[in-house]
Amino acid sequence: MRSVADALLAGDPALFTGDTARHALGWLDHVDRYLGEWLDRASVDLPRRHERVLLLGMGGSSSPARFYADERPGAAMTVLDTSNPDTVAATDFSRAMVIASSKSGTTVETQTLLAHALAHGANERDVVVITDPGTTLDEWGRSAGAHVIHGDPATGGRYSALSPFGLVPALYCGWTPEELRAAHRPLDRARVEDLIARAESDLFALDEGTGTFGLRGDPATSGGALWLEQLVAESTGKVGRGYIPLVEGEGERYRVAEMLDYQVLTALLARRLGVDPFDQPNVESAKRAVFRLLGVGAEDPVVDGDDPRRVLASPARFRTLQVYGPIALAEAVAPLRAAVERVYGPTTANLGPRYLHSTGQLHKGGPSCAAVQVIVRPRTAPQRIQGRHYSFHDLHRAQARADLLAMREAGRAAAVVEVDDLDEARALLGAE
């Protein structure tokens, strides 16, 4: 019988629960596929008319860029993983390279941000599209004369950090091909066996299908922690089980050289849980609800005023704060999470809709959690998105509402508060 190490090195899908692995193990070959001639050619061919770079993407199409940028302080890249109207209004889309990144090609944030960018100063010849072959974004890019780069259809978004979705932003952040090759080494047997032992160790102990995964950084402010949080939460958090990524300190910064090891480790942890590492069964329902709420004539659902303190104090394995506000608030989210955790127990927190593409699967499909959405009222006036019948105000609100309803449909305790700033939220949550 083939050992676990042999099966992993051979890319055997039978190693994992479920059917998704049959078309989701391409990431095991990404070092060989992308770190050689492909990377050298991409480095030469990328358009670079402007130094400033804006990346439009979500989840696995954006967090690798934040991770690579962490190791390049001063990188002239802004990652717009949001639909927040205040952040969008504050962004200058002129005289910048624009990376439109979406595996499916249908990510609503990427599509709407791109439409807005092109209507507010961006030029098609300065757009770099990263998407899988044959998507609507691929078709648009080729017809518009943008620079189109295809991802790997045999790899899910959260395992794509060593593919074009991570490597192209890395090049724009200032990484050289030689530096990237030095950071990313192919797997060998000794390394895989070490990761197998680590996945089975007491460090990742389980209690009724639930474990914790310590993060040495806060995902609200650390690109490495954000990338790893999604990888663990979305890969393991389903069928009532999962590893909950919790901040355990602000220790040594994550290094991109660890990316492949963490991808292997996470897949092995999902195997230990007996869940499919490569699907996200509880994500699509919230996405569909967003478009229903954005439909012409759709009514904003009535949301009752459940007491947020009661929700946070309810029995649950962990709590989560879903902060719908501008990206500029990220630095304030981390201390808010810490304050809530001190009062109520283990707590995760991030900005919406960013979390929908990272921990959203865990919230609805993993161990029991209690959620509070903190809606920070926008300060800008609504403006219709080019080619759409709705504004970013409408989209941002619909994403919050849709996920709140999805949380409740999944049997989670969930409340919502609307505030002008996070200091007001701290008082409402009893975390002063």
SULKADA-V366632 format. One record per residue. N is the residue number from 1. RES is the residue in one small letter. SS is DSSP state (a for helix, b for strand, c for the rest). PHI is phi in radians with two decimals (* if undefined). PSI is psi in whole degrees, -180 to 180 (NA if undefined). Layout:
BEGIN
N;RES;SS;PHI;PSI
N;RES;SS;PHI;PSI
END
This chain:
BEGIN
1;m;c;*;138
2;r;c;-1.19;135
3;s;c;-1.27;165
4;v;a;-1.06;-42
5;a;a;-1.09;-44
6;d;a;-1.11;-42
7;a;a;-1.12;-40
8;l;a;-1.18;-46
9;l;a;-1.12;-27
10;a;c;-1.52;-6
11;g;c;1.18;42
12;d;c;-1.43;114
13;p;a;-1.16;-19
14;a;a;-1.15;-12
15;l;a;-1.20;-24
16;f;c;-2.01;151
17;t;c;-1.16;144
18;g;c;1.53;178
19;d;c;-1.75;-10
20;t;a;-1.13;-31
21;a;a;-1.05;-23
22;r;a;-1.06;-26
23;h;a;-2.27;32
24;a;c;-2.41;17
25;l;c;-1.88;16
26;g;a;-1.04;-28
27;w;a;-1.07;-22
28;l;a;-1.15;-20
29;d;a;-1.88;9
30;h;a;-1.17;-31
31;v;a;-1.06;-48
32;d;a;-1.21;-36
33;r;a;-1.34;-39
34;y;a;-1.99;-17
35;l;c;-1.59;5
36;g;c;-1.87;-119
37;e;a;-1.05;-37
38;w;a;-1.00;-45
39;l;a;-1.17;-41
40;d;a;-1.08;-43
41;r;a;-1.17;-43
42;a;a;-1.08;-41
43;s;a;-1.07;-36
44;v;a;-1.37;-38
45;d;a;-1.46;-20
46;l;c;-1.06;133
47;p;c;-1.21;141
48;r;c;-2.49;50
49;r;c;-1.19;-25
50;h;c;-2.26;149
51;e;c;-1.33;-38
52;r;c;-1.31;138
53;v;b;-2.24;133
54;l;b;-2.02;124
55;l;b;-1.83;123
56;l;b;-1.84;111
57;g;c;-3.06;172
58;m;c;-2.42;155
59;g;a;0.98;-127
60;g;a;-1.16;-10
61;s;a;-1.65;-2
62;s;c;-2.30;-38
63;s;a;-1.10;-34
64;p;a;-1.05;-36
65;a;a;-1.09;-43
66;r;a;-1.07;-40
67;f;a;-1.12;-51
68;y;a;-1.07;-38
69;a;a;-1.17;-29
70;d;a;-0.95;-35
71;e;c;-1.59;6
72;r;c;-2.26;71
73;p;c;-0.94;135
74;g;c;1.54;0
75;a;c;-0.99;135
76;a;c;-1.47;49
77;m;b;-2.13;132
78;t;b;-1.98;124
79;v;b;-1.67;117
80;l;b;-1.78;82
81;d;c;-1.77;69
82;t;c;-2.82;165
83;s;c;-2.17;14
84;n;c;-1.15;126
85;p;a;-1.11;-34
86;d;a;-1.19;-41
87;t;a;-1.12;-44
88;v;a;-1.08;-45
89;a;a;-1.12;-28
90;a;c;-1.51;-3
91;t;c;-1.65;131
92;d;c;-1.60;113
93;f;c;-1.63;-1
94;s;c;-1.51;156
95;r;c;0.88;50
96;a;c;-2.59;147
97;m;b;-1.30;140
98;v;b;-2.13;120
99;i;b;-1.74;116
100;a;b;-1.76;109
101;s;b;-2.08;120
102;s;c;-2.83;119
103;k;c;-1.06;-49
104;s;c;-1.31;-22
105;g;c;1.35;1
106;t;c;-2.11;7
107;t;c;-1.00;121
108;v;a;-1.10;-38
109;e;a;-1.13;-44
110;t;a;-1.11;-45
111;q;a;-1.09;-47
112;t;a;-1.26;-37
113;l;a;-1.13;-39
114;l;a;-1.15;-44
115;a;a;-1.05;-43
116;h;a;-1.17;-42
117;a;a;-1.05;-45
118;l;a;-1.18;-25
119;a;a;-1.53;-4
120;h;c;-2.34;45
121;g;c;1.93;-18
122;a;c;-1.30;152
123;n;c;-2.03;137
124;e;a;-0.96;-35
125;r;a;-1.30;-9
126;d;a;-1.75;9
127;v;b;-1.70;130
128;v;b;-1.93;119
129;v;b;-1.73;128
130;i;b;-2.08;117
131;t;b;-2.83;168
132;d;c;-1.34;157
133;p;c;-1.08;139
134;g;c;1.46;4
135;t;c;-1.36;168
136;t;a;-1.12;-33
137;l;a;-1.19;-37
138;d;a;-1.06;-48
139;e;a;-1.10;-43
140;w;a;-1.08;-46
141;g;a;-1.03;-45
142;r;a;-1.18;-39
143;s;a;-1.25;-29
144;a;a;-1.54;-7
145;g;c;1.44;18
146;a;c;-1.32;166
147;h;b;-1.51;111
148;v;b;-1.81;131
149;i;b;-2.20;130
150;h;b;-1.60;140
151;g;c;-1.50;-171
152;d;c;-1.75;110
153;p;c;-1.10;-18
154;a;c;-1.61;24
155;t;c;-2.51;132
156;g;c;-1.30;163
157;g;a;-1.00;-43
158;r;a;-1.31;-10
159;y;a;-1.85;20
160;s;c;-1.80;16
161;a;c;-1.16;-25
162;l;c;-1.78;19
163;s;c;-1.96;-176
164;p;a;-0.93;-28
165;f;a;-1.12;-26
166;g;a;-1.82;-39
167;l;a;-1.25;-37
168;v;a;-1.12;-49
169;p;a;-1.02;-36
170;a;a;-1.05;-43
171;l;a;-1.09;-40
172;y;a;-1.22;-24
173;c;c;-1.39;-8
174;g;c;1.92;-1
175;w;c;-1.18;142
176;t;c;-1.68;159
177;p;a;-0.97;-38
178;e;a;-1.13;-41
179;e;a;-1.15;-39
180;l;a;-1.19;-38
181;r;a;-1.17;-36
182;a;a;-1.19;-32
183;a;a;-1.35;-36
184;h;c;-1.92;108
185;r;c;-1.87;145
186;p;c;-1.06;154
187;l;c;-1.22;145
188;d;c;-2.27;171
189;r;a;-1.08;-44
190;a;a;-1.08;-41
191;r;a;-1.14;-43
192;v;a;-1.13;-43
193;e;a;-1.10;-37
194;d;a;-1.11;-41
195;l;a;-1.19;-36
196;i;a;-1.09;-46
197;a;a;-1.10;-39
198;r;a;-1.13;-43
199;a;a;-1.12;-30
200;e;c;-1.63;2
201;s;c;-1.39;170
202;d;a;-1.15;-18
203;l;a;-1.02;-29
204;f;a;-2.04;45
205;a;c;-1.08;152
206;l;c;-2.05;146
207;d;b;-2.27;103
208;e;c;0.94;47
209;g;c;1.40;11
210;t;b;-2.19;137
211;g;b;-2.44;176
212;t;b;-2.10;150
213;f;b;-2.18;111
214;g;b;-1.30;132
215;l;b;-1.86;133
216;r;c;-1.69;55
217;g;c;2.90;160
218;d;c;-1.71;124
219;p;c;-1.04;-20
220;a;c;-1.21;-24
221;t;c;-2.23;-15
222;s;c;-1.89;122
223;g;a;-1.10;-39
224;g;a;-1.13;-44
225;a;a;-1.17;-37
226;l;a;-1.11;-46
227;w;a;-1.06;-46
228;l;a;-1.23;-36
229;e;a;-1.02;-47
230;q;a;-1.10;-46
231;l;a;-0.96;-48
232;v;a;-1.30;-47
233;a;a;-1.14;-46
234;e;a;-1.37;-26
235;s;a;-1.41;-33
236;t;a;-1.91;-20
237;g;c;-1.51;85
238;k;b;-2.79;165
239;v;c;0.79;38
240;g;c;1.38;4
241;r;b;-2.02;174
242;g;b;2.61;159
243;y;b;-1.69;126
244;i;b;-1.60;116
245;p;b;-1.31;117
246;l;b;-2.16;141
247;v;b;-1.21;124
248;e;c;-1.98;7
249;g;c;2.58;170
250;e;c;-1.88;67
251;g;c;-1.51;-147
252;e;c;-1.01;135
253;r;c;-1.13;142
254;y;c;-1.11;147
255;r;c;-1.98;143
256;v;a;-1.10;-21
257;a;a;-1.08;-16
258;e;a;-1.56;-6
259;m;a;-0.99;-52
260;l;a;-1.12;-40
261;d;a;-1.06;-43
262;y;a;-1.20;-32
263;q;a;-1.12;-44
264;v;a;-1.13;-48
265;l;a;-1.02;-44
266;t;a;-1.14;-43
267;a;a;-1.06;-37
268;l;a;-1.22;-36
269;l;a;-1.14;-39
270;a;a;-1.11;-39
271;r;a;-1.08;-41
272;r;a;-1.09;-37
273;l;a;-1.30;-21
274;g;c;1.40;32
275;v;c;-2.11;159
276;d;c;-1.28;118
277;p;c;-1.26;-14
278;f;c;-2.03;5
279;d;c;-1.93;174
280;q;c;-2.59;73
281;p;c;-1.16;-19
282;n;c;-1.80;13
283;v;c;-1.66;-39
284;e;a;-1.15;-32
285;s;a;-1.08;-41
286;a;a;-1.18;-38
287;k;a;-1.10;-44
288;r;a;-1.11;-37
289;a;a;-1.13;-32
290;v;a;-1.03;-47
291;f;a;-1.22;-30
292;r;a;-1.12;-42
293;l;a;-1.23;-25
294;l;a;-1.54;-4
295;g;c;-1.05;148
296;v;c;-1.02;125
297;g;c;1.47;0
298;a;c;-1.20;141
299;e;c;-1.66;142
300;d;c;-1.19;122
301;p;c;-1.11;145
302;v;c;-1.30;126
303;v;c;-1.98;121
304;d;c;-1.22;159
305;g;c;-1.56;59
306;d;c;-1.06;140
307;d;c;-1.18;117
308;p;a;-1.10;-32
309;r;a;-1.18;-39
310;r;a;-1.13;-41
311;v;a;-1.10;-46
312;l;a;-1.13;-30
313;a;a;-1.53;-3
314;s;c;-1.24;156
315;p;c;-1.09;123
316;a;c;-2.90;156
317;r;c;-1.23;-32
318;f;b;-2.77;168
319;r;b;-2.01;157
320;t;b;-2.44;138
321;l;b;-1.85;125
322;q;b;-1.97;99
323;v;b;-1.68;110
324;y;b;-1.63;92
325;g;c;-2.68;179
326;p;c;-1.17;155
327;i;a;-1.01;-30
328;a;a;-1.05;-16
329;l;a;-1.47;-3
330;a;a;-0.95;-42
331;e;a;-1.11;-26
332;a;a;-1.52;-18
333;v;a;-1.21;-40
334;a;a;-1.03;-51
335;p;a;-1.17;-29
336;l;a;-1.13;-45
337;r;a;-1.04;-45
338;a;a;-1.09;-38
339;a;a;-1.17;-43
340;v;a;-1.14;-39
341;e;a;-1.10;-39
342;r;a;-1.08;-33
343;v;a;-1.54;-42
344;y;a;-1.97;-14
345;g;c;1.94;-174
346;p;c;-0.81;128
347;t;b;-2.47;135
348;t;b;-1.87;160
349;a;b;-2.80;144
350;n;b;-2.87;176
351;l;b;-1.40;147
352;g;c;-1.75;147
353;p;c;-1.51;11
354;r;a;-0.90;-45
355;y;a;-1.13;-25
356;l;a;-1.02;-29
357;h;a;-1.73;7
358;s;c;-2.23;-71
359;t;c;-1.72;-1
360;g;a;-1.00;-38
361;q;a;-1.11;-45
362;l;a;-1.08;-42
363;h;a;-1.02;-41
364;k;a;-1.71;-28
365;g;a;-1.94;-13
366;g;c;-1.62;-154
367;p;c;-1.05;161
368;s;c;-1.02;138
369;c;b;-2.47;161
370;a;b;-2.08;132
371;a;b;-2.12;141
372;v;b;-2.22;124
373;q;b;-1.55;130
374;v;b;-1.93;106
375;i;b;-1.65;113
376;v;b;-1.56;117
377;r;c;-1.05;129
378;p;c;-1.12;150
379;r;c;-1.75;-17
380;t;c;-1.55;161
381;a;c;-1.45;145
382;p;c;-1.10;144
383;q;c;-2.47;127
384;r;b;-1.08;138
385;i;c;-1.29;139
386;q;c;-0.92;124
387;g;c;1.39;2
388;r;c;-2.08;162
389;h;c;-1.69;10
390;y;c;-2.32;166
391;s;b;-1.83;173
392;f;a;-1.16;-29
393;h;a;-1.02;-47
394;d;a;-1.12;-46
395;l;a;-1.10;-48
396;h;a;-1.03;-45
397;r;a;-1.19;-41
398;a;a;-1.11;-37
399;q;a;-1.15;-40
400;a;a;-1.15;-49
401;r;a;-1.07;-45
402;a;a;-1.07;-41
403;d;a;-1.30;-33
404;l;a;-1.06;-45
405;l;a;-1.14;-39
406;a;a;-1.14;-39
407;m;a;-1.05;-46
408;r;a;-1.19;-37
409;e;a;-1.12;-29
410;a;c;-1.45;5
411;g;c;1.44;18
412;r;c;-1.61;145
413;a;b;-1.28;127
414;a;b;-2.59;138
415;a;b;-2.35;166
416;v;b;-2.38;139
417;v;b;-2.27;144
418;e;b;-1.99;130
419;v;b;-2.42;168
420;d;c;-1.65;-22
421;d;c;-2.76;169
422;l;a;-1.33;-19
423;d;a;-1.12;-40
424;e;a;-1.11;-40
425;a;a;-1.10;-41
426;r;a;-1.04;-40
427;a;a;-1.18;-43
428;l;a;-1.13;-31
429;l;c;-1.54;-2
430;g;c;1.20;36
431;a;c;-2.16;39
432;e;c;-1.39;NA
END
